Amino acid sequence: MNNTKGSFFMVASMAAFSVEDMFIKAAAETASIGQVLALFGLGGMLVFIFLTWRKGGQVFHPAMLSAPLLIRAVCEVIGRFCFALAITLTPLSSASAILQATPLIAMVGAALLFGENIGVKRWLAVVVGFVGVLMIIRPGLAGFEVNSIFAVVATLGFAGRDLATRAAPPVLSNTQLGVYGFFVLIPTGLVIMAYQGESIQLNLMLAAQITGAIVFGVVAYNALTIAMRTGDVSVVSPFRYSRLLFALALGILIFGESPDLPTLLGSLLIVVSGGYTLIQTRRMVPASLSI
């Protein structure tokens, strides 16, 4: 029952993340990336400050200045900024497909930084996932989209964030990490706006889009936390790839995207390789020890 509940919340989280991406992409069509990031970060930070206070937590904990948290902040900025550019400049479906390689990159990082044993089969799965990314980007070919590089860099940033989160001091709660994660987007957005010489311009439509992104982002974050703490990681994690299905649907229905065959095949390779690595991990680690 716990695994069923955890899987349900994982799918709900991925659906909410996809809707969040949709709102950010829509907002970035009429406002600058800097303004979108600053407002999104401000709203998300205020929500998580409220949740932290509600749980009796300390918003400004000394551990927030630890090395893992500072590294996490840098990776958060890189991931958020580059993915916002990716979904703005490229189809939502293809950017989201590339993002699905994040667990594979995080696995490689865990092997290099934490000495985790991957094994030949999972290394081969990583190679297959990388081939899937190349099929979507198609470097050197007529269908090459240079802006897809932003999605690749975002994937590296999010993988780094996940690894830094693992190394974060255990005294910090998920809501505290949420406060810090959203906070760093505010100065990032303001710096981008200052560099581009832009001022904040807010209208009703943009406010609604940013609010939608914040609401679904917080819902997604909380659902993901519930999923990872309810079911076995090896069981619920494969449902993370449902995000690609939601992104494809929203891309087609909302933005009129038409993913071509190489993009669909590349997406399939990434999902299959990621799912395979999770299956191999489950075989190597007993379910009772996988959380």
N, C-alpha and C positions, 0 to 999 in steps of 0.2 A: 504494500500500500504506500509506503514511503517513497519507493522508487517511482510509482505511478504519479504521485503528487509532485515529486521533484521534476519529473519529465514534463508534466503539464506546465509547471511554472517556468521551465526552461523555454518551452515553445512560446509561452505568453511573453517572456522577456524578449525573445528574438523578434516577435511581431511588433512589440512596442519600440524596440530599437530601430526597426525598419521605418515605422511611422515617424519617429524622431528625425531620421535621415531625410525623409520626404519633406518635413517642415523646414529643415535647415536648407535643403536644396531650393525649395520654393522661396524662402526668405532671401537667399543669396542672389536670386535673380533680380531683385529690386534694391538691395542694400549691399554694402561692402562686406567682405568676409570679416574684417576687423570689427565692424559694428555688430554683426551677428554673433561672433564669438564673445564679445564683451557682454552683451545683453544676456546671452545664453548662460555664460559663466556666472553672472550676477544672480540671475533667477535660480539656477541650480544650487549655488552656494547658500542663498537665503533659505531654501527649502531644507537643505541638509543641516544648516545651523539650527533650525527649528526642531528637526528630528533628533539632533544631538542633545539639545537642551531638554527635550521631552523625555529622553532616556537618562537624564541626569549626568550627562557626559560633559567633559571640559572641551570647549571649542579650540582654544589655543593651548594645546598640550606641548610640553617641551620636546617630546619625541618628534614633533613635526619638522624639527631642524636636523634630524639625523640624516646620515648620508643616503640610505635607501629612499627616504622620502624626497630628498632633493633630486635624486636621479629620477624618481618616479614623476616628479613635477616636470622635469625637462622632457621626458618621454611622453607625458600626457599632452604637453603643448605641441610636440612634433606630430603625434598621432592625430589629435583633434584638428589642428590647423591644416595638415596635409590632406586628411580625409574630407574636410569641408571643401577644400579646393578640388579634390577629385570628384566629389558628387556634384559640384557646381559646373565643372568644365568637361566632365565625361558622363556617359549614361550611369544612372544609379545602379543598374543591374550589373554592369561590368566592374564598377568600383567595389560593390559589395561582394562580388565573386572573388576578387583579389584579396579582399579583407579576410576571407575564410581561411587563408593560409597562415593567419596569426598563430593558431595553436601549433602548427608545424614548426614555425620559427621559434616559438617559445620553448618547444621541446628541445631543439638544437641548442638554444641558449642555456637550458637547464643542464644539458650534458656538459657544456663547456664551462659553466660557472659553478654548478653545484655537484658536478661529478656523477650525474645520473647515468645509468647504463641504458643505452638505447637499443643496441643490437643491429645486426645487418638488415633484417627485414624492415625495421622502422626507418633506418637510413634510406633504404630503397623507396619507401613510401614518401619520404621527404623529397627525394629526387623527382618522383612522379608528380607530386604537388607543385614543384617548381616548374616542371614542364607545362602543367596546366596554366600557371600564371603566364608563361611565355606565349602560350596559345592565345590568351586573351590580349596581351600587349602586342604581340607580333613584331618585335624589333627588326628593323631592316626590310620589312615587307610593306606592300602597298597599303595595307590596312593598319599600319602602325599609328597609334595615338600617343603622342609624346606626353600628353597630360596624364596618362595612366601611371606614369612614374610617381605621381603624387600619391596614388593608392598604394604603391609598393612601399614608399617611404612611410606612409601612415601605418602599414602593417608592421614594419620594423619598430615604429614608435610604440604601438600598442603591445607588441610582444615584449619590448623592454619595460613597459609599464607593468605588465603582468608579472614579470620576473622580479622587478623591484618591489611589487606588492607582496610577493612571497617572502622577501627579505625584510619587510617592514616590521618594526617593533610590534609584538603581539598585544601590547597595552592599548594600541589604537583600534577603535571600533570601525566597522564599515561606514557608519555615518560620518565619523571624523575624516576618514579617507575621502569620502564624498565631498566634504567641505573643502579640503585642500585641493582635490582634483579639479573642482569647478572654479576655485578661486584663481588658480594660475591662468585661467582663460581670460580673466578681466584685464590684467596688465598687458597680456599678449595682444588682445584685441585693440586696446587703446594705443599701444605702440604702433601697430599696423595702421591705424587711423591717422596717427600723427605723422607717420612716414609718408602716407598718401595725401596728407593735407585735407582730410575729410572731417566733417563735424557730424554729430549724431542727428539723424533725421528720422523721426518716428511717426508713423501713421497707423491708422486703425488696423489695416491689413497686416502690416509688418508686426505689430504688437501681438496680433492673434497668432501669427505663424511662430513667433518666438515663444509665446506662451504655450502653444501646442508642443513645440520641441521640448520645453522644460518639463511639462507634465508627463509626456510619454517617456522622456529620458529618466525621470525619477522613478516612474512605474517600472521601467525596464530594469533599472539598477536594483531596485528592491526585489523584483521577481527573480532576478538572477541570483541574488544573495540567498533567497529562500530555497531556490532549486539546488544550489551547491551545498546547502546545509541540511537539506531534507533527505535527498536520495544519495545513493552511491555515485561518486564522481564518474566512475567508469560507465555507469548506466545512463545518467542524465546528460553527460557532456556531448554525446553524438547528436542530440537534439539541437545543439547550437547551430548546426548547419541548416536548420529550417529557416534561418534568417535570409538565406539566399533565395528561397522560394518566395518569401514575402517581398523581398526587394525586386525580384523579377516581376511579380504581379503588380506592384505599385509603379514600377518603371513603365510597364506596358499600359496600364489603365490610366495613370495620372499624367505621365510625361510623354506618352505615345512612343516609347522606345521599341525597337525591333532587334533584339539580340540575334546576331548571325550564328551560323553553325559552329565556327571555331570558338566563339565565346561560350556557347552552350557546352561544347565538348570539353573545353578547358575548365569550366565550372564543375563539370561532372568529375573530372580527374582530381580536382582539388578536394571535393567532398569525399570521394571514394578513398583517396589517400589519407585524409584526415580521419575518416571513420575507421580505416584499417589500423592506424596507429593506436587509436583508442581501444580497439579490440585486443591488439597485442598487449597493450598496457594492462588491460583487465586480466589477461591470462597470466601476466607476470606478477601482478600485485593482487592479493586477496581483497575481495570487495570490502571486508570489514576494516582494512587498513588503508583504503584508497581515499579517505577524506582527510 
